[in-house]
């Protein structure tokens, strides 16, 4: 019986730890989106990417990421913003 209690305590403490980490990550994502959007806009304005199509794709993904952020879908927004960063960084 002591083993069951010990296992339950470990599972409960792990769940609490993970939920705290998840909440912290979500809060950071919310705060980070506007900064990333502004940085991407500046990077696109100053981009020396030779291919115009790369810049056009990055702008599309930036717009989608911005829209998702406004809808509160921060994880998805970061995925699109990451892709846009990849296009600009080439």
Backbone as XML, in Angstrom:
<?xml version="1.0"?>
<chain id="A" units="angstrom">
  <residue number="1" name="UNK">
    <atom name="N" x="0.815" y="-1.180" z="0.000"/>
    <atom name="CA" x="0.000" y="0.000" z="0.000"/>
    <atom name="C" x="0.867" y="1.255" z="0.000"/>
  </residue>
  <residue number="2" name="UNK">
    <atom name="N" x="1.985" y="1.206" z="0.677"/>
    <atom name="CA" x="2.901" y="2.331" z="0.725"/>
    <atom name="C" x="3.456" y="2.640" z="-0.665"/>
  </residue>
  <residue number="3" name="UNK">
    <atom name="N" x="3.689" y="1.605" z="-1.454"/>
    <atom name="CA" x="4.194" y="1.786" z="-2.810"/>
    <atom name="C" x="3.180" y="2.539" z="-3.655"/>
  </residue>
  <residue number="4" name="UNK">
    <atom name="N" x="1.904" y="2.190" z="-3.543"/>
    <atom name="CA" x="0.860" y="2.876" z="-4.309"/>
    <atom name="C" x="0.783" y="4.353" z="-3.933"/>
  </residue>
  <residue number="5" name="UNK">
    <atom name="N" x="0.873" y="4.644" z="-2.673"/>
    <atom name="CA" x="0.835" y="6.025" z="-2.202"/>
    <atom name="C" x="2.033" y="6.796" z="-2.733"/>
  </residue>
  <residue number="6" name="UNK">
    <atom name="N" x="3.194" y="6.174" z="-2.699"/>
    <atom name="CA" x="4.416" y="6.800" z="-3.199"/>
    <atom name="C" x="4.301" y="7.087" z="-4.696"/>
  </residue>
  <residue number="7" name="UNK">
    <atom name="N" x="3.803" y="6.122" z="-5.464"/>
    <atom name="CA" x="3.646" y="6.301" z="-6.915"/>
    <atom name="C" x="2.645" y="7.408" z="-7.201"/>
  </residue>
  <residue number="8" name="UNK">
    <atom name="N" x="1.538" y="7.443" z="-6.471"/>
    <atom name="CA" x="0.538" y="8.500" z="-6.658"/>
    <atom name="C" x="1.147" y="9.873" z="-6.358"/>
  </residue>
  <residue number="9" name="UNK">
    <atom name="N" x="1.959" y="9.956" z="-5.341"/>
    <atom name="CA" x="2.602" y="11.222" z="-4.983"/>
    <atom name="C" x="3.553" y="11.678" z="-6.085"/>
  </residue>
  <residue number="10" name="UNK">
    <atom name="N" x="4.288" y="10.751" z="-6.660"/>
    <atom name="CA" x="5.208" y="11.094" z="-7.751"/>
    <atom name="C" x="4.436" y="11.561" z="-8.973"/>
  </residue>
  <residue number="11" name="UNK">
    <atom name="N" x="3.387" y="10.854" z="-9.327"/>
    <atom name="CA" x="2.577" y="11.225" z="-10.489"/>
    <atom name="C" x="1.951" y="12.593" z="-10.287"/>
  </residue>
  <residue number="12" name="UNK">
    <atom name="N" x="1.401" y="12.842" z="-9.111"/>
    <atom name="CA" x="0.772" y="14.124" z="-8.817"/>
    <atom name="C" x="1.784" y="15.266" z="-8.868"/>
  </residue>
  <residue number="13" name="UNK">
    <atom name="N" x="2.942" y="15.069" z="-8.270"/>
    <atom name="CA" x="3.949" y="16.135" z="-8.280"/>
    <atom name="C" x="4.478" y="16.379" z="-9.686"/>
  </residue>
  <residue number="14" name="UNK">
    <atom name="N" x="4.618" y="15.334" z="-10.477"/>
    <atom name="CA" x="5.064" y="15.499" z="-11.863"/>
    <atom name="C" x="4.033" y="16.267" z="-12.669"/>
  </residue>
  <residue number="15" name="UNK">
    <atom name="N" x="2.763" y="15.951" z="-12.480"/>
    <atom name="CA" x="1.693" y="16.649" z="-13.199"/>
    <atom name="C" x="1.665" y="18.126" z="-12.830"/>
  </residue>
  <residue number="16" name="UNK">
    <atom name="N" x="1.851" y="18.423" z="-11.559"/>
    <atom name="CA" x="1.856" y="19.815" z="-11.121"/>
    <atom name="C" x="3.048" y="20.562" z="-11.706"/>
  </residue>
  <residue number="17" name="UNK">
    <atom name="N" x="4.185" y="19.922" z="-11.735"/>
    <atom name="CA" x="5.379" y="20.541" z="-12.297"/>
    <atom name="C" x="5.194" y="20.822" z="-13.777"/>
  </residue>
  <residue number="18" name="UNK">
    <atom name="N" x="4.689" y="19.859" z="-14.519"/>
    <atom name="CA" x="4.489" y="20.030" z="-15.956"/>
    <atom name="C" x="3.446" y="21.095" z="-16.260"/>
  </residue>
  <residue number="19" name="UNK">
    <atom name="N" x="2.395" y="21.182" z="-15.469"/>
    <atom name="CA" x="1.375" y="22.206" z="-15.716"/>
    <atom name="C" x="1.940" y="23.595" z="-15.448"/>
  </residue>
  <residue number="20" name="UNK">
    <atom name="N" x="2.805" y="23.725" z="-14.470"/>
    <atom name="CA" x="3.443" y="25.005" z="-14.176"/>
    <atom name="C" x="4.380" y="25.407" z="-15.309"/>
  </residue>
  <residue number="21" name="UNK">
    <atom name="N" x="5.148" y="24.460" z="-15.811"/>
    <atom name="CA" x="6.056" y="24.733" z="-16.928"/>
    <atom name="C" x="5.257" y="25.104" z="-18.163"/>
  </residue>
  <residue number="22" name="UNK">
    <atom name="N" x="4.170" y="24.398" z="-18.421"/>
    <atom name="CA" x="3.329" y="24.692" z="-19.575"/>
    <atom name="C" x="2.713" y="26.072" z="-19.494"/>
  </residue>
  <residue number="23" name="UNK">
    <atom name="N" x="2.251" y="26.470" z="-18.323"/>
    <atom name="CA" x="1.664" y="27.789" z="-18.142"/>
    <atom name="C" x="2.717" y="28.871" z="-18.339"/>
  </residue>
  <residue number="24" name="UNK">
    <atom name="N" x="3.920" y="28.619" z="-17.841"/>
    <atom name="CA" x="5.006" y="29.580" z="-18.008"/>
    <atom name="C" x="5.380" y="29.724" z="-19.474"/>
  </residue>
  <residue number="25" name="UNK">
    <atom name="N" x="5.444" y="28.614" z="-20.194"/>
    <atom name="CA" x="5.773" y="28.647" z="-21.615"/>
    <atom name="C" x="4.699" y="29.367" z="-22.399"/>
  </residue>
  <residue number="26" name="UNK">
    <atom name="N" x="3.437" y="29.132" z="-22.069"/>
    <atom name="CA" x="2.331" y="29.788" z="-22.760"/>
    <atom name="C" x="2.377" y="31.297" z="-22.531"/>
  </residue>
  <residue number="27" name="UNK">
    <atom name="N" x="2.674" y="31.709" z="-21.309"/>
    <atom name="CA" x="2.759" y="33.137" z="-21.018"/>
    <atom name="C" x="3.892" y="33.774" z="-21.803"/>
  </residue>
  <residue number="28" name="UNK">
    <atom name="N" x="5.009" y="33.086" z="-21.913"/>
    <atom name="CA" x="6.137" y="33.605" z="-22.692"/>
    <atom name="C" x="5.771" y="33.710" z="-24.155"/>
  </residue>
  <residue number="29" name="UNK">
    <atom name="N" x="5.047" y="32.731" z="-24.673"/>
    <atom name="CA" x="4.639" y="32.750" z="-26.080"/>
    <atom name="C" x="3.738" y="33.944" z="-26.366"/>
  </residue>
  <residue number="30" name="UNK">
    <atom name="N" x="2.829" y="34.249" z="-25.453"/>
    <atom name="CA" x="1.927" y="35.384" z="-25.636"/>
    <atom name="C" x="2.722" y="36.680" z="-25.689"/>
  </residue>
  <residue number="31" name="UNK">
    <atom name="N" x="3.676" y="36.832" z="-24.786"/>
    <atom name="CA" x="4.469" y="38.046" z="-24.715"/>
    <atom name="C" x="5.451" y="38.146" z="-25.875"/>
  </residue>
  <residue number="32" name="UNK">
    <atom name="N" x="5.912" y="37.019" z="-26.370"/>
    <atom name="CA" x="6.958" y="36.986" z="-27.384"/>
    <atom name="C" x="6.434" y="37.245" z="-28.792"/>
  </residue>
  <residue number="33" name="UNK">
    <atom name="N" x="5.172" y="36.941" z="-29.061"/>
    <atom name="CA" x="4.621" y="37.071" z="-30.419"/>
    <atom name="C" x="4.772" y="38.485" z="-30.995"/>
  </residue>
  <residue number="34" name="UNK">
    <atom name="N" x="4.315" y="39.534" z="-30.299"/>
    <atom name="CA" x="4.425" y="40.871" z="-30.886"/>
    <atom name="C" x="5.866" y="41.282" z="-31.183"/>
  </residue>
  <residue number="35" name="UNK">
    <atom name="N" x="6.777" y="40.887" z="-30.314"/>
    <atom name="CA" x="8.190" y="41.204" z="-30.530"/>
    <atom name="C" x="8.708" y="40.513" z="-31.781"/>
  </residue>
  <residue number="36" name="UNK">
    <atom name="N" x="8.376" y="39.254" z="-31.929"/>
    <atom name="CA" x="8.833" y="38.499" z="-33.100"/>
    <atom name="C" x="8.245" y="39.069" z="-34.381"/>
  </residue>
  <residue number="37" name="UNK">
    <atom name="N" x="6.977" y="39.480" z="-34.326"/>
    <atom name="CA" x="6.332" y="40.060" z="-35.511"/>
    <atom name="C" x="7.069" y="41.332" z="-35.923"/>
  </residue>
  <residue number="38" name="UNK">
    <atom name="N" x="7.361" y="42.194" z="-34.961"/>
    <atom name="CA" x="8.068" y="43.446" z="-35.279"/>
    <atom name="C" x="9.470" y="43.178" z="-35.818"/>
  </residue>
  <residue number="39" name="UNK">
    <atom name="N" x="10.163" y="42.222" z="-35.226"/>
    <atom name="CA" x="11.512" y="41.886" z="-35.698"/>
    <atom name="C" x="11.466" y="41.330" z="-37.122"/>
  </residue>
  <residue number="40" name="UNK">
    <atom name="N" x="10.468" y="40.509" z="-37.396"/>
    <atom name="CA" x="10.337" y="39.954" z="-38.742"/>
    <atom name="C" x="10.024" y="41.030" z="-39.768"/>
  </residue>
  <residue number="41" name="UNK">
    <atom name="N" x="9.152" y="41.971" z="-39.407"/>
    <atom name="CA" x="8.830" y="43.074" z="-40.321"/>
    <atom name="C" x="10.080" y="43.879" z="-40.642"/>
  </residue>
  <residue number="42" name="UNK">
    <atom name="N" x="10.881" y="44.144" z="-39.617"/>
    <atom name="CA" x="12.123" y="44.886" z="-39.829"/>
    <atom name="C" x="13.098" y="44.090" z="-40.683"/>
  </residue>
  <residue number="43" name="UNK">
    <atom name="N" x="13.186" y="42.796" z="-40.430"/>
    <atom name="CA" x="14.088" y="41.945" z="-41.211"/>
    <atom name="C" x="13.655" y="41.888" z="-42.673"/>
  </residue>
  <residue number="44" name="UNK">
    <atom name="N" x="12.363" y="41.825" z="-42.908"/>
    <atom name="CA" x="11.878" y="41.803" z="-44.289"/>
    <atom name="C" x="12.147" y="43.124" z="-44.994"/>
  </residue>
  <residue number="45" name="UNK">
    <atom name="N" x="12.023" y="44.213" z="-44.266"/>
    <atom name="CA" x="12.287" y="45.522" z="-44.857"/>
    <atom name="C" x="13.761" y="45.688" z="-45.219"/>
  </residue>
  <residue number="46" name="UNK">
    <atom name="N" x="14.638" y="45.077" z="-44.432"/>
    <atom name="CA" x="16.078" y="45.205" z="-44.647"/>
    <atom name="C" x="16.691" y="43.959" z="-45.270"/>
  </residue>
  <residue number="47" name="UNK">
    <atom name="N" x="15.860" y="43.040" z="-45.716"/>
    <atom name="CA" x="16.353" y="41.759" z="-46.203"/>
    <atom name="C" x="17.142" y="41.906" z="-47.498"/>
  </residue>
  <residue number="48" name="UNK">
    <atom name="N" x="18.200" y="41.142" z="-47.576"/>
    <atom name="CA" x="18.995" y="41.115" z="-48.799"/>
    <atom name="C" x="18.821" y="39.765" z="-49.497"/>
  </residue>
  <residue number="49" name="UNK">
    <atom name="N" x="17.697" y="39.105" z="-49.170"/>
    <atom name="CA" x="17.401" y="37.843" z="-49.820"/>
    <atom name="C" x="17.227" y="38.118" z="-51.306"/>
  </residue>
  <residue number="50" name="UNK">
    <atom name="N" x="17.986" y="37.407" z="-52.114"/>
    <atom name="CA" x="17.988" y="37.662" z="-53.551"/>
    <atom name="C" x="16.656" y="37.322" z="-54.207"/>
  </residue>
  <residue number="51" name="UNK">
    <atom name="N" x="16.012" y="36.313" z="-53.718"/>
    <atom name="CA" x="14.809" y="35.807" z="-54.362"/>
    <atom name="C" x="13.562" y="36.504" z="-53.816"/>
  </residue>
  <residue number="52" name="UNK">
    <atom name="N" x="12.856" y="37.201" z="-54.700"/>
    <atom name="CA" x="11.633" y="37.890" z="-54.291"/>
    <atom name="C" x="10.564" y="36.926" z="-53.808"/>
  </residue>
  <residue number="53" name="UNK">
    <atom name="N" x="10.546" y="35.754" z="-54.380"/>
    <atom name="CA" x="9.529" y="34.780" z="-53.975"/>
    <atom name="C" x="9.730" y="34.342" z="-52.521"/>
  </residue>
  <residue number="54" name="UNK">
    <atom name="N" x="10.990" y="34.273" z="-52.076"/>
    <atom name="CA" x="11.270" y="33.939" z="-50.675"/>
    <atom name="C" x="10.697" y="35.017" z="-49.745"/>
  </residue>
  <residue number="55" name="UNK">
    <atom name="N" x="10.885" y="36.283" z="-50.118"/>
    <atom name="CA" x="10.330" y="37.380" z="-49.310"/>
    <atom name="C" x="8.811" y="37.354" z="-49.316"/>
  </residue>
  <residue number="56" name="UNK">
    <atom name="N" x="8.220" y="37.047" z="-50.453"/>
    <atom name="CA" x="6.755" y="36.992" z="-50.547"/>
    <atom name="C" x="6.194" y="35.882" z="-49.657"/>
  </residue>
  <residue number="57" name="UNK">
    <atom name="N" x="6.848" y="34.728" z="-49.674"/>
    <atom name="CA" x="6.411" y="33.618" z="-48.827"/>
    <atom name="C" x="6.567" y="34.002" z="-47.357"/>
  </residue>
  <residue number="58" name="UNK">
    <atom name="N" x="7.680" y="34.631" z="-47.001"/>
    <atom name="CA" x="7.901" y="35.046" z="-45.611"/>
    <atom name="C" x="6.826" y="36.042" z="-45.177"/>
  </residue>
  <residue number="59" name="UNK">
    <atom name="N" x="6.444" y="36.964" z="-46.062"/>
    <atom name="CA" x="5.390" y="37.939" z="-45.734"/>
    <atom name="C" x="4.050" y="37.236" z="-45.503"/>
  </residue>
  <residue number="60" name="UNK">
    <atom name="N" x="3.749" y="36.232" z="-46.324"/>
    <atom name="CA" x="2.501" y="35.486" z="-46.150"/>
    <atom name="C" x="2.485" y="34.780" z="-44.796"/>
  </residue>
  <residue number="61" name="UNK">
    <atom name="N" x="3.577" y="34.122" z="-44.463"/>
    <atom name="CA" x="3.637" y="33.409" z="-43.187"/>
    <atom name="C" x="3.646" y="34.376" z="-42.010"/>
  </residue>
  <residue number="62" name="UNK">
    <atom name="N" x="4.228" y="35.535" z="-42.184"/>
    <atom name="CA" x="4.187" y="36.565" z="-41.151"/>
    <atom name="C" x="2.750" y="37.018" z="-40.918"/>
  </residue>
  <residue number="63" name="UNK">
    <atom name="N" x="1.998" y="37.233" z="-41.986"/>
    <atom name="CA" x="0.600" y="37.649" z="-41.858"/>
    <atom name="C" x="-0.234" y="36.571" z="-41.171"/>
  </residue>
  <residue number="64" name="UNK">
    <atom name="N" x="-0.007" y="35.315" z="-41.534"/>
    <atom name="CA" x="-0.745" y="34.206" z="-40.909"/>
    <atom name="C" x="-0.381" y="34.113" z="-39.427"/>
  </residue>
  <residue number="65" name="UNK">
    <atom name="N" x="0.916" y="34.216" z="-39.118"/>
    <atom name="CA" x="1.353" y="34.165" z="-37.726"/>
    <atom name="C" x="0.765" y="35.305" z="-36.901"/>
  </residue>
  <residue number="66" name="UNK">
    <atom name="N" x="0.718" y="36.492" z="-37.467"/>
    <atom name="CA" x="0.125" y="37.641" z="-36.771"/>
    <atom name="C" x="-1.353" y="37.408" z="-36.500"/>
  </residue>
  <residue number="67" name="UNK">
    <atom name="N" x="-2.047" y="36.890" z="-37.491"/>
    <atom name="CA" x="-3.474" y="36.616" z="-37.350"/>
    <atom name="C" x="-3.729" y="35.558" z="-36.272"/>
  </residue>
  <residue number="68" name="UNK">
    <atom name="N" x="-2.932" y="34.505" z="-36.284"/>
    <atom name="CA" x="-3.088" y="33.460" z="-35.274"/>
    <atom name="C" x="-2.821" y="33.998" z="-33.873"/>
  </residue>
  <residue number="69" name="UNK">
    <atom name="N" x="-1.837" y="34.887" z="-33.757"/>
    <atom name="CA" x="-1.549" y="35.504" z="-32.455"/>
    <atom name="C" x="-2.766" y="36.289" z="-31.966"/>
  </residue>
  <residue number="70" name="UNK">
    <atom name="N" x="-3.374" y="37.057" z="-32.851"/>
    <atom name="CA" x="-4.545" y="37.853" z="-32.480"/>
    <atom name="C" x="-5.720" y="36.968" z="-32.072"/>
  </residue>
  <residue number="71" name="UNK">
    <atom name="N" x="-5.766" y="35.746" z="-32.603"/>
    <atom name="CA" x="-6.829" y="34.799" z="-32.254"/>
    <atom name="C" x="-6.507" y="34.036" z="-30.963"/>
  </residue>
  <residue number="72" name="UNK">
    <atom name="N" x="-5.311" y="34.240" z="-30.427"/>
    <atom name="CA" x="-4.920" y="33.552" z="-29.207"/>
    <atom name="C" x="-4.305" y="32.186" z="-29.441"/>
  </residue>
  <residue number="73" name="UNK">
    <atom name="N" x="-3.985" y="31.867" z="-30.683"/>
    <atom name="CA" x="-3.391" y="30.570" z="-31.028"/>
    <atom name="C" x="-1.871" y="30.736" z="-31.134"/>
  </residue>
  <residue number="74" name="UNK">
    <atom name="N" x="-1.243" y="30.918" z="-29.988"/>
    <atom name="CA" x="0.165" y="31.304" z="-29.954"/>
    <atom name="C" x="1.119" y="30.210" z="-30.399"/>
  </residue>
  <residue number="75" name="UNK">
    <atom name="N" x="0.816" y="28.980" z="-30.086"/>
    <atom name="CA" x="1.696" y="27.891" z="-30.514"/>
    <atom name="C" x="1.727" y="27.805" z="-32.031"/>
  </residue>
  <residue number="76" name="UNK">
    <atom name="N" x="0.559" y="27.886" z="-32.653"/>
    <atom name="CA" x="0.500" y="27.854" z="-34.113"/>
    <atom name="C" x="1.148" y="29.103" z="-34.701"/>
  </residue>
  <residue number="77" name="UNK">
    <atom name="N" x="0.936" y="30.242" z="-34.060"/>
    <atom name="CA" x="1.539" y="31.483" z="-34.542"/>
    <atom name="C" x="3.056" y="31.363" z="-34.589"/>
  </residue>
  <residue number="78" name="UNK">
    <atom name="N" x="3.640" y="30.772" z="-33.545"/>
    <atom name="CA" x="5.092" y="30.624" z="-33.503"/>
    <atom name="C" x="5.595" y="29.690" z="-34.600"/>
  </residue>
  <residue number="79" name="UNK">
    <atom name="N" x="4.810" y="28.698" z="-34.957"/>
    <atom name="CA" x="5.216" y="27.805" z="-36.041"/>
    <atom name="C" x="5.324" y="28.571" z="-37.358"/>
  </residue>
  <residue number="80" name="UNK">
    <atom name="N" x="4.346" y="29.414" z="-37.637"/>
    <atom name="CA" x="4.386" y="30.208" z="-38.866"/>
    <atom name="C" x="5.493" y="31.257" z="-38.816"/>
  </residue>
  <residue number="81" name="UNK">
    <atom name="N" x="5.667" y="31.874" z="-37.651"/>
    <atom name="CA" x="6.725" y="32.871" z="-37.523"/>
    <atom name="C" x="8.106" y="32.235" z="-37.666"/>
  </residue>
  <residue number="82" name="UNK">
    <atom name="N" x="8.276" y="31.030" z="-37.130"/>
    <atom name="CA" x="9.545" y="30.315" z="-37.290"/>
    <atom name="C" x="9.843" y="30.060" z="-38.768"/>
  </residue>
  <residue number="83" name="UNK">
    <atom name="N" x="8.822" y="29.667" z="-39.509"/>
    <atom name="CA" x="9.015" y="29.400" z="-40.934"/>
    <atom name="C" x="9.394" y="30.690" z="-41.662"/>
  </residue>
  <residue number="84" name="UNK">
    <atom name="N" x="8.737" y="31.788" z="-41.304"/>
    <atom name="CA" x="9.049" y="33.075" z="-41.935"/>
    <atom name="C" x="10.482" y="33.496" z="-41.627"/>
  </residue>
  <residue number="85" name="UNK">
    <atom name="N" x="10.912" y="33.279" z="-40.398"/>
    <atom name="CA" x="12.300" y="33.587" z="-40.017"/>
    <atom name="C" x="13.266" y="32.771" z="-40.875"/>
  </residue>
  <residue number="86" name="UNK">
    <atom name="N" x="12.935" y="31.517" z="-41.077"/>
    <atom name="CA" x="13.785" y="30.656" z="-41.914"/>
    <atom name="C" x="13.903" y="31.169" z="-43.334"/>
  </residue>
  <residue number="87" name="UNK">
    <atom name="N" x="12.824" y="31.688" z="-43.870"/>
    <atom name="CA" x="12.854" y="32.233" z="-45.237"/>
    <atom name="C" x="13.694" y="33.503" z="-45.311"/>
  </residue>
  <residue number="88" name="UNK">
    <atom name="N" x="13.583" y="34.348" z="-44.298"/>
    <atom name="CA" x="14.328" y="35.609" z="-44.287"/>
    <atom name="C" x="15.806" y="35.369" z="-44.046"/>
  </residue>
  <residue number="89" name="UNK">
    <atom name="N" x="16.128" y="34.360" z="-43.254"/>
    <atom name="CA" x="17.513" y="34.104" z="-42.865"/>
    <atom name="C" x="18.350" y="33.480" z="-43.978"/>
  </residue>
  <residue number="90" name="UNK">
    <atom name="N" x="17.741" y="33.024" z="-45.028"/>
    <atom name="CA" x="18.509" y="32.364" z="-46.095"/>
    <atom name="C" x="19.401" y="33.287" z="-46.830"/>
  </residue>
</chain>
